[in-house]
Amino acid sequence: MSTQLPVDLPVIPHVLWETLIPAGTHWSGVLRRGMALRVVDIEGGANLSAVFYRHDEPLERYNMADTLKAQHTAHLTRAHVLYSDMGRVMASITADTVGWHDPLGGIGDADLFAEKYGEARYQQHRNAMIRNGRDSLLLELAKHGLGARDLVANINFFSKLAIGEDGALDFVSGHSPAGAAFDLRFEMDTLAAFSTAPHPLDPASGYAPRPVKLIAYRAYAGNESVPSDDPCRSACAENGRGFINTDRLFV
């Protein structure tokens, strides 16, 4: 089985599984070393908030500060990697049609969403209820024995922020078109939690989340290592050291 979505990313030779995260909902799962996800913004305008933890030792988790300073960047795209707080590479962005993903904007909570969108509870609105990003991620983490104290700084995939004239971070509307996608390759066994709730800085007055599709495939065998000339591994010296730290877990 192969996927044709989108056409300007490498063809996936064999899809392991696919799932849809509906608009305004959430998902979590374990991605093993060597697996990859193609993540697709089906309709355009999606926001996918994400947090990551080492599966067998969740005290080790994604570290935003180390990820950005090690790679001298304030956004994420192809050839960037995600670092844990132990200096290991958790995952790599191996392909990307979007070009900019936000690691700084955070997630919205119940108070913010109530102020922006009002309230729409499940009892009256069922699946059209308003869900905020923070509570969505916490619900997924709870399935794996984690709680509020484990919630770390997240990534907002498909979203972009710009610096306004007053120095504030401004949300860039219309950044991700329909069919935009990226490939995220996992370098260690990783627990991932996702929410498709809107970005907290999205200025839209109406609650209008978008769905995201996940397509899982095998990028390499879990007992292998990423070669030294891999674009993510060779992007900078620090990434090379981070991959070595990760590889030592699997020697």
N, C-alpha and C positions, 0 to 999 in steps of 0.2 A: 504494500500500500504506500502511496506517496501523496504529498500535499502540494497543491498548486498555489497556496496562499501564503504570502504574496509572491509575485513572480520574480522580484529582484533580490530574493534571498536564495541561498543554496537549496536545492531540492532535497527533501528528507527521504532517504532510501526506504526506511521502514518505520512506520509509526507504531509505537508501543501502546499508547492510549491517547484519547482526546477527552477533554471536558470543557464545558462552558461555565464560566462564573457569571451568573446573571447580573444585570445592572443593580447596584446597591446591595450586593450580598457579599459573601466571604467564603474562603476555602483554605484548607491546609493539607499538607501531606509531606511525606519523606521522599526526597530525591537522592538516589544513591550516587556515589562517585562514578563519574563517567556518563551519567545521564544528562540530558539537556531538555530544556523546554523552549519551544517556539511560542512566543506570547503575542497574540494578535488583537489589535484594536479593531473590532469588526465594523463598528458604525462610525468611528471617528469621535474624537473628544473624550476618550476614556481617561480615567485615572486609576492606576493600580498601586495601592499602598502595600508595601511588603516589608516583612522582617524575617530574619534568618537565624537559625541556631544549629550548632553541631548536634546531630541526632543522639549520639551515645553519651554526650556530656553537654547538656544544654546551658551550663554555666558559661561555656564558650559561645559567643554570639557575634553577629555582625557589628562592626564598629565603624560608625560614620566618620569620625575624626581621622582615624588611621587610614581609612580608605581614601580620603581626599588629600591628606598631606603627603602620603607616600607617592601619590601619582600627580601631585601638583595640579589639582583640578578642583573646580567647584560644581562640576556636573559630571554625569556618567554617560558613556556611549561605547561604541565598539573598541575593543582592545583594553578597556578598563576591567579591573577585577574588584571583587568585594572581599575586604579583609575582615578577619575575626579579631577579637581583642587579644588574641595570642600570637598575632603576626602571621597567621596562616591565610592562604587564599581559599575562600569558601566556594566562590563561583566566579565565572568569567563571562563577559559579554562578547560573544564571538562574531555576531552579526547584528546590524541595526539599521533600519530605514528611517528611524525617527531623528537621531543625531543629538538628542539632548534629553536626559532624564534627571529629575529634580531630587537631590539627596538632602535638601535643607528645609523644605517647607513644613514638614511635620504632618500631623493628622488632626482632623477636627473631632471635637468631643460633643456630648449631648447638648451642653449649654450653647455652644457655637451654632450647631445645626438648628436648634430651636429658635435662636435669634434670627438666623438667616432665612429659614424655610418654614418656621412654624412646627407644629407637631402632627404626625400622622401615625397613630398606633396600630398595631397588628389587629386588635379586636375589631376595629372599624374598617381598616384598609387592607388587611391581609398582606399579600406579597408586595403591595404598593406602599407599605409603611416606609417611613423615613429611618434609615439606619446611618449612624455616624461611623467614621473610620476607627476611632479608638475602641468603642465597644465591640465592633465587628472583629477586630484583631484579638481582643481579649477573649471573646467567645471561642475563637479557634485555638488560642493558646491553652485555654482551660481543658480542651480535649486531650492535651498532652501533658497535663500536670503543671502547667505554668500559669502565672498570675500577673497582676498589675506591676509588681516589682520587677518582673522580667521583661516588660515592654521597653524596647530600646528605640533609639532614633530610627525612623523608617526611611525607605526610598519611595518616591512617587514616580513610578514608571509612566511614560507617555506625557508627563507634565513638564512645563518649562517656566522658570522664573527669570525676570529681568530686573535690573536695578533702576528704580524710578528716579526722577529728578530730585526728589527729597531724600534719596538714599535708601528708601524702603524697597522691599522685594515686591514686585508686581507680577501677577499671573498673566501669562501669555495665552490668550484665548485662540482657539483654532490651531493649536500647535501640531496635534496628531491627526492626520487624515484617516479616513476609512481604509482599512487594510494595512496600516502601519504595523510593523512587527519588529521584534528583536529575538535573538537566541541567547539563552542563559544556560551555560554549561556548568555543572556542579563538580567541584574538585574534591569534595568530601561528602560523606553522608550527612545530608542537611534537612532539617525541618524548616519548611517555608510556610508562612501564613500570609494570605492575601486578602485585601478588601477592595471592592470596586466603588466604594463611596466617593463622592466628589472631593477634590482637593480643597483644603481649608481656605485657601486664598482665591478660589474661583469666584469671580464677582457676579456670576449669574444669579439672579434673584429667585429663580425657580429650581427646585430639586430635580436634576436631570442626569442621573448617573448613566453609564454606558456599560454594556457587557464586554467581557474579555474571554478569548479562547486560549486554552492551553493545549499544546500538542507535544507529547513526550516522545523522545527518541534516544537511542544509544549513540553517544558521541565517540566513546572509546571504552575498552574493557576496564573494569574497575581495578584489576591487578596491574594495569599499565600506568605509565606516567605521561604527561603532556611533554612533547619533545621540546628541546631547548630553543628551536626556531619558531615555536608557536607565537603568533602575534601578541597574544595577551601575556605570555611568559616573558617575551623579549622586549616588551614595550619600554621597560626601564629596569635598572639594576635591582631596585627594591622588589619588583614583581618576581624577578628570578629567585631572590632569597625567600620570598613568601611561598613560592611553589615548592622550594626545597623543604621548607618547614612542614608543608602539608604532606609531601611525599613520604616524609619520615614516619608519619602515622600509619602508613600502609606497607612499610618494609617488612 
